[in-house]
Amino acid sequence: MLLDELDLLAEYLPDFDELDEGMQDAFLYDWPNDRAIFEDLDGAYRSGEVGDEERTLFERLRTKLTEMAPAMNEAGLRVPPELLDAPKGSSW
């Protein structure tokens, strides 16, 4: 699950530069796939194609990603700013 992967990354992100090259490469390799999943979820969320439970989970995911974005971008894990924009009518 994407939220679990972000939680794992959050543990390592403060010391990302100190991780061995293999661990850094693993995160750098996985992030484009995770970002694509998030982009798909974002589209479904914005179009109203998700139920209440999925909406709540997605909002938690977006909040976590928003908190982590500056450090992720600094580590080379680019977070497109448009993914962090709350949709119109959103409660957050």
DSSP file (Angstrom, degrees, kcal/mol; ACC not computed):
  #  RESIDUE AA STRUCTURE BP1 BP2  ACC     N-H-->O    O-->H-N    N-H-->O    O-->H-N    TCO  KAPPA ALPHA  PHI   PSI    X-CA   Y-CA   Z-CA
    1    1 A M     >        0   0    0      0, 0.0     4,-1.8     0, 0.0     3,-0.3   0.000 360.0 360.0 360.0 141.4    0.0    0.0    0.0
    2    2 A L  H  >  +     0   0    0      1,-0.2     4,-2.2     2,-0.2     5,-0.2   0.844 360.0  56.3 -61.1 -37.5    1.3    3.4   -0.9
    3    3 A L  H  > S+     0   0    0      1,-0.2     4,-2.2     2,-0.2    -1,-0.2   0.900 106.7  50.5 -64.3 -40.0    0.7    4.9    2.6
    4    4 A D  H  > S+     0   0    0     -3,-0.3     4,-2.3     2,-0.2    -1,-0.2   0.894 109.5  51.1 -63.4 -39.6    2.9    2.1    4.1
    5    5 A E  H  X S+     0   0    0     -4,-1.8     4,-2.5     2,-0.2    -2,-0.2   0.887 109.6  49.5 -66.3 -38.3    5.6    2.9    1.6
    6    6 A L  H  X S+     0   0    0     -4,-2.2     4,-2.5     2,-0.2    -1,-0.2   0.885 109.2  52.9 -67.1 -37.1    5.5    6.6    2.4
    7    7 A D  H  X S+     0   0    0     -4,-2.2     4,-1.2     2,-0.2    -2,-0.2   0.920 110.4  47.4 -62.3 -42.6    5.7    5.7    6.1
    8    8 A L  H >X S+     0   0    0     -4,-2.3     4,-1.2     1,-0.2     3,-0.5   0.933 112.4  48.9 -62.8 -46.5    8.8    3.6    5.4
    9    9 A L  H 3X S+     0   0    0     -4,-2.5     4,-2.5     1,-0.2     3,-0.4   0.890 104.7  59.8 -60.6 -39.2   10.4    6.4    3.3
   10   10 A A  H 3< S+     0   0    0     -4,-2.5    -1,-0.2     1,-0.2    -2,-0.2   0.837 101.7  54.9 -59.3 -32.9    9.6    8.9    6.1
   11   11 A E  H << S+     0   0    0     -4,-1.2    -1,-0.2    -3,-0.5    -2,-0.2   0.875 118.1  33.2 -66.3 -37.1   11.8    6.9    8.5
   12   12 A Y  H >< S+     0   0    0     -4,-1.2     3,-1.1    -3,-0.4    -2,-0.2   0.679  97.3  84.5 -93.9 -20.2   14.8    7.1    6.1
   13   13 A L  G >< S+     0   0    0     -4,-2.5     3,-1.8     1,-0.3     4,-0.3   0.844  81.5  59.8 -59.0 -40.4   14.3   10.5    4.6
   14   14 A P  G 3  S+     0   0    0      0, 0.0    -1,-0.3     0, 0.0     3,-0.2   0.831 119.9  29.8 -59.4 -28.5   15.9   12.6    7.4
   15   15 A D  G X> S+     0   0    0     -3,-1.1     3,-1.5    -4,-0.2     4,-0.7  -0.041  81.1 130.0-116.7  30.2   19.2   10.7    6.7
   16   16 A F  G X4 S+     0   0    0     -3,-1.8     3,-1.3     1,-0.3    -1,-0.1   0.876  71.2  54.1 -55.5 -42.7   18.7    9.9    3.0
   17   17 A D  G 34 S+     0   0    0     -4,-0.3    -1,-0.3     1,-0.3    -2,-0.1   0.737 107.3  52.8 -64.9 -21.7   22.1   11.2    2.1
   18   18 A E  G <4 S+     0   0    0     -3,-1.5    -1,-0.3     2,-0.1    -2,-0.2   0.534  85.7 105.4 -92.4  -7.2   23.7    8.9    4.6
   19   19 A L  S << S-     0   0    0     -3,-1.3    -3,-0.0    -4,-0.7    -7,-0.0  -0.355  84.0 -96.6 -68.3 152.4   22.0    5.7    3.3
   20   20 A D    >>  -     0   0    0      1,-0.1     4,-2.2     4,-0.0     3,-0.5  -0.326  37.9-106.6 -66.7 158.5   24.1    3.3    1.3
   21   21 A E  H 3> S+     0   0    0      1,-0.2     4,-2.8     2,-0.2     5,-0.2   0.839 117.6  56.4 -57.7 -37.7   23.8    3.7   -2.4
   22   22 A G  H 3> S+     0   0    0      2,-0.2     4,-1.9     1,-0.2    -1,-0.2   0.898 108.4  46.6 -62.6 -41.4   21.7    0.6   -2.8
   23   23 A M  H <> S+     0   0    0     -3,-0.5     4,-1.9     2,-0.2    -2,-0.2   0.914 113.2  48.8 -68.5 -43.0   19.1    1.8   -0.4
   24   24 A Q  H  X S+     0   0    0     -4,-2.2     4,-2.7     1,-0.2     5,-0.2   0.940 111.1  51.0 -59.6 -46.4   18.9    5.2   -2.1
   25   25 A D  H  X S+     0   0    0     -4,-2.8     4,-2.5     1,-0.2    -1,-0.2   0.866 105.5  56.5 -60.3 -36.9   18.7    3.6   -5.5
   26   26 A A  H  X S+     0   0    0     -4,-1.9     4,-2.3     2,-0.2    -1,-0.2   0.935 111.0  42.5 -61.7 -46.2   15.8    1.4   -4.3
   27   27 A F  H  X S+     0   0    0     -4,-1.9     4,-2.2     1,-0.2    -2,-0.2   0.922 115.4  49.6 -65.6 -43.0   13.7    4.5   -3.3
   28   28 A L  H  < S+     0   0    0     -4,-2.7    -2,-0.2     1,-0.2    -1,-0.2   0.843 113.3  47.5 -64.7 -32.9   14.7    6.4   -6.4
   29   29 A Y  H  < S+     0   0    0     -4,-2.5     4,-0.5    -5,-0.2    -1,-0.2   0.897 116.0  42.7 -73.2 -42.2   13.7    3.3   -8.5
   30   30 A D  H >X S+     0   0    0     -4,-2.3     4,-2.2    -5,-0.2     3,-0.6   0.801  97.1  75.7 -76.6 -29.9   10.4    2.8   -6.8
   31   31 A W  H 3X S+     0   0    0     -4,-2.2     4,-3.4     1,-0.2     5,-0.3   0.868  88.9  55.1 -58.5 -43.8    9.2    6.4   -6.6
   32   32 A P  H 3> S+     0   0    0      0, 0.0     4,-1.9     0, 0.0    -1,-0.2   0.894 111.9  45.8 -58.2 -36.6    8.2    6.9  -10.2
   33   33 A N  H <> S+     0   0    0     -3,-0.6     4,-1.9    -4,-0.5    -2,-0.2   0.921 114.6  46.9 -69.1 -43.2    5.9    3.8  -10.0
   34   34 A D  H  X S+     0   0    0     -4,-2.2     4,-2.5     1,-0.2    -1,-0.2   0.905 111.3  52.0 -63.4 -41.4    4.5    5.0   -6.7
   35   35 A R  H  X S+     0   0    0     -4,-3.4     4,-2.6    -5,-0.2    -1,-0.2   0.891 107.4  52.7 -62.7 -39.0    4.0    8.5   -8.1
   36   36 A A  H  X S+     0   0    0     -4,-1.9     4,-2.1    -5,-0.3    -1,-0.2   0.896 109.3  49.2 -63.8 -40.2    2.1    7.1  -11.1
   37   37 A I  H  X S+     0   0    0     -4,-1.9     4,-2.5     2,-0.2    -2,-0.2   0.930 111.6  49.3 -63.1 -44.4   -0.2    5.2   -8.7
   38   38 A F  H  X S+     0   0    0     -4,-2.5     4,-2.7     1,-0.2    -2,-0.2   0.901 109.0  52.4 -61.7 -40.9   -0.8    8.4   -6.7
   39   39 A E  H  X S+     0   0    0     -4,-2.6     4,-2.1     2,-0.2    -1,-0.2   0.897 109.9  48.8 -62.9 -40.2   -1.5   10.3   -9.9
   40   40 A D  H  X S+     0   0    0     -4,-2.1     4,-2.1     2,-0.2    -2,-0.2   0.924 112.8  47.4 -63.7 -44.4   -4.1    7.7  -10.9
   41   41 A L  H  X S+     0   0    0     -4,-2.5     4,-2.8     1,-0.2    -2,-0.2   0.892 109.2  54.9 -62.7 -39.6   -5.7    7.9   -7.5
   42   42 A D  H  X S+     0   0    0     -4,-2.7     4,-2.8     1,-0.2    -1,-0.2   0.915 107.8  49.2 -60.2 -44.2   -5.7   11.7   -7.7
   43   43 A G  H  X S+     0   0    0     -4,-2.1     4,-1.7     2,-0.2    -1,-0.2   0.916 112.7  46.7 -62.4 -43.4   -7.6   11.6  -10.9
   44   44 A A  H  <>S+     0   0    0     -4,-2.1     5,-2.6     2,-0.2     4,-0.4   0.899 113.3  50.1 -65.0 -40.4  -10.2    9.2   -9.5
   45   45 A Y  H ><5S+     0   0    0     -4,-2.8     3,-1.3     1,-0.2     5,-0.2   0.945 111.4  47.2 -62.2 -49.3  -10.5   11.4   -6.4
   46   46 A R  H 3<5S+     0   0    0     -4,-2.8    -1,-0.2     1,-0.3    -2,-0.2   0.797 111.8  50.7 -65.6 -28.8  -10.9   14.6   -8.3
   47   47 A S  T 3<5S-     0   0    0     -4,-1.7    -1,-0.3    -5,-0.2    -2,-0.2   0.477 114.6-115.1 -88.8  -1.1  -13.5   13.0  -10.6
   48   48 A G  T < 5S+     0   0    0     -3,-1.3    -3,-0.2    -4,-0.4    -2,-0.1   0.707  74.2 133.6  79.3  20.0  -15.6   11.7   -7.7
   49   49 A E      < +     0   0    0     -5,-2.6     2,-0.3    -6,-0.2    -4,-0.2   0.257  50.4  82.7 -87.9  13.0  -14.9    8.0   -8.6
   50   50 A V  S    S-     0   0    0     -6,-0.4     2,-0.1    -5,-0.2    -9,-0.0  -0.875  72.5-127.5-118.7 151.2  -14.1    7.0   -5.0
   51   51 A G     >  -     0   0    0     -2,-0.3     4,-2.5     1,-0.1     5,-0.2  -0.207  39.8 -88.9 -83.8-179.1  -16.2    6.2   -2.1
   52   52 A D  H  > S+     0   0    0      1,-0.2     4,-2.3     2,-0.2     5,-0.2   0.899 125.6  48.2 -60.7 -44.3  -16.1    7.7    1.4
   53   53 A E  H  > S+     0   0    0      1,-0.2     4,-2.2     2,-0.2    -1,-0.2   0.925 114.4  45.5 -64.8 -44.4  -13.5    5.2    2.8
   54   54 A E  H  > S+     0   0    0      1,-0.2     4,-2.8     2,-0.2    -1,-0.2   0.875 111.1  54.2 -65.8 -36.3  -11.2    5.6   -0.2
   55   55 A R  H  X S+     0   0    0     -4,-2.5     4,-2.3     2,-0.2    -2,-0.2   0.922 109.4  47.3 -62.9 -44.6  -11.7    9.4    0.0
   56   56 A T  H  X S+     0   0    0     -4,-2.3     4,-1.9     2,-0.2    -2,-0.2   0.923 113.7  47.5 -62.8 -45.1  -10.6    9.4    3.6
   57   57 A L  H  X S+     0   0    0     -4,-2.2     4,-2.3     1,-0.2    -2,-0.2   0.912 111.7  50.5 -63.2 -42.8   -7.6    7.2    2.9
   58   58 A F  H  X S+     0   0    0     -4,-2.8     4,-2.9     1,-0.2    -1,-0.2   0.889 107.9  52.7 -64.1 -38.9   -6.6    9.4   -0.1
   59   59 A E  H  X S+     0   0    0     -4,-2.3     4,-2.2     2,-0.2    -1,-0.2   0.888 109.5  49.1 -65.0 -37.9   -6.8   12.5    2.0
   60   60 A R  H  X S+     0   0    0     -4,-1.9     4,-2.4     2,-0.2    -2,-0.2   0.911 111.9  49.9 -63.0 -42.2   -4.5   11.0    4.6
   61   61 A L  H  X S+     0   0    0     -4,-2.3     4,-2.6     2,-0.2    -2,-0.2   0.928 111.4  47.0 -62.5 -47.0   -2.1   10.0    1.8
   62   62 A R  H  X S+     0   0    0     -4,-2.9     4,-2.6     2,-0.2    -1,-0.2   0.894 111.2  52.0 -64.5 -40.0   -2.1   13.5    0.3
   63   63 A T  H  X S+     0   0    0     -4,-2.2     4,-2.2     2,-0.2    -1,-0.2   0.930 111.5  46.9 -61.1 -45.6   -1.5   15.1    3.7
   64   64 A K  H  X S+     0   0    0     -4,-2.4     4,-2.0     1,-0.2    -2,-0.2   0.924 113.0  48.7 -61.8 -45.6    1.5   12.7    4.3
   65   65 A L  H  X S+     0   0    0     -4,-2.6     4,-1.7     1,-0.2    -1,-0.2   0.887 109.5  52.8 -63.5 -39.3    2.9   13.4    0.9
   66   66 A T  H  < S+     0   0    0     -4,-2.6    -1,-0.2     1,-0.2    -2,-0.2   0.907 109.8  48.4 -62.4 -42.5    2.5   17.2    1.4
   67   67 A E  H  < S+     0   0    0     -4,-2.2     4,-0.3     1,-0.2    -1,-0.2   0.869 118.7  40.0 -64.5 -36.4    4.4   17.0    4.7
   68   68 A M  H  X S+     0   0    0     -4,-2.0     4,-2.5     1,-0.2     3,-0.4   0.644  89.5  93.7 -88.1 -16.3    7.2   15.0    3.1
   69   69 A A  H  X S+     0   0    0     -4,-1.7     4,-3.1     1,-0.2     5,-0.3   0.843  81.2  51.9 -53.1 -47.1    7.4   16.8   -0.3
   70   70 A P  H  > S+     0   0    0      0, 0.0     4,-1.9     0, 0.0    -1,-0.2   0.939 115.9  40.9 -58.4 -45.4   10.2   19.3    0.6
   71   71 A A  H  > S+     0   0    0     -3,-0.4     4,-1.7    -4,-0.3    -2,-0.2   0.871 114.9  52.5 -69.4 -36.0   12.5   16.6    1.9
   72   72 A M  H  <>S+     0   0    0     -4,-2.5     5,-2.9     2,-0.2     4,-0.5   0.936 109.5  48.3 -64.5 -45.7   11.5   14.2   -0.9
   73   73 A N  H ><5S+     0   0    0     -4,-3.1     3,-1.2     1,-0.2    -1,-0.2   0.900 110.1  52.4 -61.1 -40.0   12.3   16.8   -3.6
   74   74 A E  H 3<5S+     0   0    0     -4,-1.9    -1,-0.2    -5,-0.3    -2,-0.2   0.842 108.2  51.5 -64.0 -32.9   15.6   17.5   -1.9
   75   75 A A  T 3<5S-     0   0    0     -4,-1.7    -1,-0.3    -3,-0.1    -2,-0.2   0.494 125.5-101.5 -82.7  -3.4   16.5   13.8   -2.0
   76   76 A G  T < 5S+     0   0    0     -3,-1.2     2,-1.1    -4,-0.5    -3,-0.2   0.544  87.2 124.9  94.9   7.8   15.7   13.6   -5.8
   77   77 A L      < -     0   0    0     -5,-2.9    -1,-0.1    -6,-0.2    -2,-0.1  -0.725  56.9-147.2 -99.8  81.8   12.2   12.1   -5.3
   78   78 A R        -     0   0    0     -2,-1.1    -5,-0.1    -5,-0.1   -43,-0.0  -0.230  13.8-164.2 -61.2 129.4   10.3   14.7   -7.3
   79   79 A V        -     0   0    0    -10,-0.2     5,-0.1    -9,-0.0    -1,-0.1  -0.954  22.6-129.1-112.5 110.9    6.8   15.4   -6.1
   80   80 A P    >   -     0   0    0      0, 0.0     3,-1.9     0, 0.0     4,-0.5  -0.403  13.4-136.8 -61.1 126.9    4.8   17.3   -8.7
   81   81 A P  G >> S+     0   0    0      0, 0.0     3,-1.5     0, 0.0     4,-0.6   0.803  99.6  66.5 -58.1 -30.3    3.2   20.3   -7.0
   82   82 A E  G 34 S+     0   0    0      1,-0.3     3,-0.5     2,-0.2    -3,-0.0   0.767  93.6  60.4 -64.6 -22.7   -0.1   19.8   -8.8
   83   83 A L  G <4 S+     0   0    0     -3,-1.9    -1,-0.3     1,-0.2   -17,-0.1   0.689 102.2  53.0 -74.9 -17.1   -0.6   16.6   -6.8
   84   84 A L  T <4 S+     0   0    0     -3,-1.5     2,-0.4    -4,-0.5    -1,-0.2   0.548  83.4 104.5 -95.1  -8.3   -0.4   18.5   -3.6
   85   85 A D  S  < S-     0   0    0     -4,-0.6     3,-0.1    -3,-0.5   -23,-0.0  -0.611  73.2-128.2 -76.1 125.0   -3.2   21.0   -4.5
   86   86 A A        -     0   0    0     -2,-0.4     3,-0.1     6,-0.1    -2,-0.1  -0.526  29.2-110.0 -70.3 136.3   -6.4   20.2   -2.7
   87   87 A P    >   -     0   0    0      0, 0.0     3,-1.8     0, 0.0     5,-0.2  -0.272  43.0 -86.4 -62.6 153.5   -9.4   20.0   -5.1
   88   88 A K  T 3  S+     0   0    0      1,-0.3     3,-0.1    -3,-0.1    -3,-0.0  -0.353 117.7  26.0 -59.3 139.0  -12.0   22.7   -5.0
   89   89 A G  T 3  S+     0   0    0      1,-0.3    -1,-0.3    -3,-0.1     2,-0.1   0.457  90.5 140.5  84.7   0.9  -14.6   22.0   -2.4
   90   90 A S    <   -     0   0    0     -3,-1.8    -1,-0.3     1,-0.1    -4,-0.1  -0.424  56.6-134.6 -75.5 152.3  -12.2   19.9   -0.4
   91   91 A S              0   0    0      1,-0.2    -1,-0.1    -2,-0.1    -3,-0.1   0.425 360.0 360.0 -86.4   1.8  -12.2   20.1    3.4
   92   92 A W              0   0    0     -5,-0.2    -1,-0.2     0, 0.0    -6,-0.1   0.325 360.0 360.0-129.8 360.0   -8.5   20.4    3.6
